[in-house]
Amino acid sequence: MTEYLSETSGAPVLAVNAREAGSNVRQGIVQLLLQDKPAPSAVSLPRQKIPVINLLAEFPQQTIFEHRWCGKVAAIVCLFLLFAVPVWGAWLLSDFIQPVIDSAVIQPLKNITTSWPDVLKTLFVGNYGLFSLGLYSFVWAFPVVVLIGLSLSLTDDSGLKERITATLDPWLRKLGLSGQDLIPVLSGFGCNVVAVFQSRSCSRCTRHACISMISFGSACSYQTGATLSLFNAAHQPWLFIPYLSLLFFTGAIHTRLWNGSLKPGQNQRLTELTWLQWPRWRNVTWMLKNILRQFITQAMPLFLIICIVAGMLDYAGITRWLSETTAPLLHLFKLPAELMPGIIFSLLRKDGLMVLNQDGGSLIQSLSTSQLLLLVWLASTLMACLVTVFTIAREINWRFAAAVAGKQVLSSLVVALVISQLFIHEA
């Protein structure tokens, strides 16, 4: 076959398995490129009949995801485990490291700053200090970013992510999405901004719904780290599973209500099965390095700036004034007014929620289980972070970005009211 194609086209042809191309194959390709064989003239080439041949010798492996009855359930379980296992591992690691950091780093720093001026003491070791809150939050956010990034990199390079999206395509169409649109949504669990960029691969009739789902239902690694940090500080880490389940469920309803389902004639592009392979460590480390670089150079500096701003507001008494002014709003949801700074800072960045770890989490430890879940729900879903909103506006337009933000606020408040009325009985 290769000889026939070579004679017909006038160019050397070599059949290779690109997934297992060793040094011998690469050397053979180089030798073909170096061959001094004249190409057919521009006049004779169009006259030759070049056949179109399907050279596919094998088909992708069949897995449980292609099973008629069990496939979709297996895909959902696998999807859940892709994030539950890294989060659980991160919690174990952070729970082990935190006491060491407290005794070996944070407490000695507090002792050093006892004679410092009140302003510097507030900025470095106060309730929102760079040393106290900054290090504490890093201990809880960084392992989540690393392990979720590793999980996403492994599933991406192995082809597993595409298998899951192909399996869930029929169900996703009822939410106004296609299977291919699930890939940006999954990427949103690493970073929402990157996911919005990846939504360019969506069709015209599903991209808006995909962005809406990313904004509401994709908990980025920074949001996940902050949420896990708060739940652990309140000694209720098990709440993360109900929170994540609530986020998935309400995110699906939110997308369906505001965007509708796909009509039978819309977006009939089928997602073909991809080949499964063992992840290549070189590719995995490259993707993981990009995720960590983004966290170190973008997320943490912004969070440290939030710590400085929060510390200055706390020193100036503005935090207390803000809490007293907005008390009626939180009383509507049966939450104490002291929680408002965390909600406000979470609108800037999702890891801004970690400012509520002040005083070792004494404030959130005073909350009931339902109040804690409601607090995290409001802070994480009331609006996407400002960087994501700006990205949506740049990708689509400001009108659409404002519409997405407005719909998300409405959906978040409705769910919050339901939670407060059904499960919170104290004022």
N, C-alpha and C positions, 0 to 999 in steps of 0.2 A: 504494500500500500504506500509506504513512504517513497519507494522508487518511482511508482506511478505518479504520485503527486509532484515529485521532484522533476521528472521529465516533462510533466504537463505545465508546471509553472516556471520552469527554468531556474529554480532556486533550490538550494539544498534543504532537505526536510529531515527532521529527526523527531521520533516519537519518544517522549519521556513521561515519567510519572513525577509531576512537579512536587508532590508531597514527600517524595523520597529521592530527591536529586542529590546524589553524592558527588564527590570530587571527580570521579570518572565521567559522570554525566556532564558536569560543568566543563570539563576539559574537552569532551566531544563537541559541545556547543561552540566553544571557542575555535576549535579546528574548522568547523563548518563555516563560521563567520570569516575565517581567514582564507577560505578557498577562493581562488581567483577564477571563478566561473562566470562568463558573461551572461547577463540576464537577457531574456527575449526582447526583441525590439518592440517599440510601442505599437507598430503596425500589426505584427503577427500575434501579439498576446490576446487582443480581444477576439480574434478568430478561433482561438483554441477553446475547447469545451472543458471547463474546469468543474468537476462534479462536487456537489455538496454532500458530504458523507458524515454520518453520525459515528464518531470514533469512540463513543462511550462503551467500554467493555464491561463495566460493572455498575451496579446501582448502589446507592448509599445503604448502610446497614439499617436493618429494621430493629426497632427498640420497642419498649412498652409504650412509648408516646404515640406510636402509630396504631395501637390497639383500639378497636372500635368503642369498647365500653370503659376500659380502664385508662385510656390515654390521657384524657383531660384531667381526671383526678390525679394521676401521677404527675402531670405537668404542674398543677397547682401545688401539690405537696413539695415537689422539687423546688418550685419558685419560692415557697415559704422557707425551706431549709437553706436556700442560698443566702438568706439574710439572717435567719434565726441562729444558725450555727456560728457565724462570725460574731454576731452581737453577744451571744452567750460566752464565747471564748474571750471577747474583749472585756466583758464584765468580770470574769474570773481573774484575768490579768490585772485589770485596774484595781480590783478589790484587794489584790495581793500587794500591789505597788503603793497604794495610797497611804497606808500607815507608815511605810518606810519614808516616803517623801515628807509626811507631816513631822515625823520626829527628827529626821536627818537634815531637812532643808528649811521647811517653813517655820518651825518653832525657833531654831537658831536665828533666823532672819528677824523674827519678831523681837527676840532678845536684843539684837544689835540695834534696832531702831527705837528702843525705849526712850533714848535721850534726844531723838530727832524732833524738829519742829512738827507741830500738829498737821500742817499741810502735807509735808513729805510722808509723815507716818500714815496719813489717810490714803495717799496715793499708792504707797508700796505695800502696806500690811493692814489696811483698813478693811471694811466690809467688802469693797470692790477693788482691793489692792492688786497691783501687778504681781507681787510675790504670792500673796495669799490666794486670791481668786484665780489669777492667771495660771499658776502652776497646778492648782487643784483641777482646773478645767482641762488643762493640757493632758493630765494623767488620764482623764476619762474620755477625751475626744480622740486623741491620737491612736490608741489601739483600735478603736472602731473604724477610723479612716483606713488604717493599714489592712485590717482583716476584711472589711467589705470591699476595699479596692482589690485585694488579692482574689476574693471570690468572683468579682466581676471580670477580672482579667482571665482567670482560669476558664470560666464558662464562655467567655468571648472567643478565646483562642481555640478551645476544644470543639466549637460548633454546637455546644449544648444550648446556648441561648437561642439560636435560630430554630432548633428543634422545638423548644417550648413555645415560641411564638407561632410556629406553623400549627401546632396542636391546638392552641387556644384561639385560633382565628375565627371559627364559627361563633364562639361565645362573645368574642370581642366585637364582632360586627353588630351585636345587639346594643352595644354601648356607643356606637358611632365610630368605632375604630376597626382596624384590620390587624391581622397577626403581625405584619411588618411594623405597625405603629407601636407595638409593645417594646421594641428594642430601645427607642428613645426613652420610654417610660422607665425601663429597667436602668438605663444609664443615669436617670434622674436620681437614683438612690446613691450615686456617687457624687454628682453635681448637677443641679437643675439647669445651670447656664449651658453646660456642655450638652445636656439633653435637648434644650431648645434649639441649639445649633443642629443637632442630629435630626430634628424633626423636618429638616429640609428634604429628607428622603421620603417623607409621607406624601400621599397623593393630595391634590388640591382639596378634595372633599372631606378629608379626615385630619388635615394638619391642625386646624383650629381646635378640634376635639382632643387631639393628642397633647397640644400645649396646655389646654385646660386641665387634663389629667395629670400632667407633669407638675403644674403649679400647685394643685391641691393634694394629690395622692402620693407623689414621689418624695419620700422623706430622705433628703440628702444626708451624706455621712456626717456633716456637721450638726444637722438637726438630730440625727440619731444619737450622736455622742452626747449632745446636751441633754436630750431626753433621758438617756440611760444614766447620766450623771445625777440628774435631779431625783430620779426614782431611787437610786442607790443612796443618795444623801438623806432621803426620807425613809430609808430602810424598807422600801417596798419595790425591789427590782422586778418582781414578778409582774408588775403592772405593765411592763413593756409589751407583753404578748397581747393583752386586751387592747392596749392602745394601738398597736400595729394592725390588729384585726379590724378595729373600728375605722382606722384610716383607709384600709383597703375597701371595706364595705361601703362606707360613705363616699369615698372617691369614685367608685363605680356608679353609685346612684347620682352623684353630682354631675358626672360626665353625661350620663344618659338623659337626665332631666333637662339640662341646658343645651344639649346638642342633638338629641334624638338618635335613633338607630340608623344604620346604613340601609338604604333601599336595595332591593334585589339587583337592580341594574347598575349600582354604584360600585366602583373600585373592585372589579372582578379579577384583579391581578392575584394570581395564586402564588403562595410561598412554597418554592420547591424545597425538597429535603436537602439538607447539607450533609457533607461527609463529617463523621465524627473522628477525631484524632486525639492522641495524647497531647496535652498542652506543651508547647515548646517554651522552655524556661527563658530563653532569650526574649521572646515576645512578651511573656508575662511580666518579666522584670522591667521591660521598657514601658509597658502600660502602667505598672505600679509606680514607677519613678515619676511619671507625669502627674499621677494623682497626689503623691506625697509632695512634689514640688509645688503644686497648686495650694496644698494645705499650708506648707511652711511659708511660702512667699506671699500668699494672699489672705487666707483665712485667719491665721494666727495674728499677723500684724493688725488686721482690722479688729479682731477681738480685743487685743491689747489696747487699741485706741478706745474701744468701747469701755474698757476698764478705767482708763484715765478719765474719760468724760463722766462716767458714773461716779467715780471717786470725787471729782470736783463738784458735781451736783449734790452729792451727799454731804460734802464739807460745807457747801454754801446753804444747805437747808432746803434746796429746791426739791430734792427727792421727797422729803416729808410733805412739802406744800403740794406737790403733784399728787401724792397719795391721798391727801385730804380732799383735794379738788375733785378727783375722779372717783371718790368713794361711792357716790350713788350709782355709777355705772357698774361697778363690780358687785355692789350689794344686790343688783338685779339678778346676778348669777350666784348669789349667796357665797361670795368670796371676800376675804379681807382686802382692804384698800392697799395694804403694804405690798401686794403682789404686782401692782400696776407697773413699776419700773421694769420688771422682767418682761412683761408683755410688750411694752413700748420698745425696748431694746431688741426684742426678737423680730420686730418689724424691719429693723435695719439689717440684721443678720440673724439666722436661725440659732446660731450658737450664742447670741446675746441673751438667750434664756438662762444661761449659766450664771448670770449675775445674782440669781436667787439662791446660789450656793453660799451666800454671805453667812458669816458666823458659823461655818461648818454645817450649814443646812438647818439651823434651828428654826427658821421661819417656816419652811416647808414641812418640817417634822411636826409642826402644830396642826397641820391640815388633816382632814379625814381622807380616806382612800378616794372617795368620789370627788372631793374638792381638788385633790392632787391631780387626778386624771383630767378633770375639767380645766385646770390651770394649764397643763401641758397641751391640751387640745386647743385652747384659745391661742396660746402663744405660737403654736406651730402651724395652725391652719387659717388664722384670721386673714393673713395675707402672705404672699410669697415675699422673700427678701427683696430689698430694693434693687440689687444687682440683677436678679431674675426679671423683675418688672421692666427695667431699662432694656434688657436684652430682648424681651418680647416686643417692646415698642420699636426697637431697631429692626427686628426681623419682620414684623408685620406693620403695625402703626400704633400710634398712641391711643387712638380710639379703641382698638381691639384690646390693648393692654389694660386700659381703664375698665373695659367691660369685663375682662377676666377677673380683675381685682374686685370689682363690685359684686359679681356673682359669687366669688369665693367668700367674701365677707358675709353675704347673706346666708349662704349654706352653712358656714361655720357657726354663725350666731344661732341659727335655727337648731342645729344639733346641740349646741351648748345649752340652750334653753330647755331642750328636752331632757338632757342629763341633769341639769339643776333641779328641774321640777320632779323628776322621777326618783332620783337617788340622793339628793341633798335635802335634809330636813332641818338642819340648824341654820340660823340666820347668820 
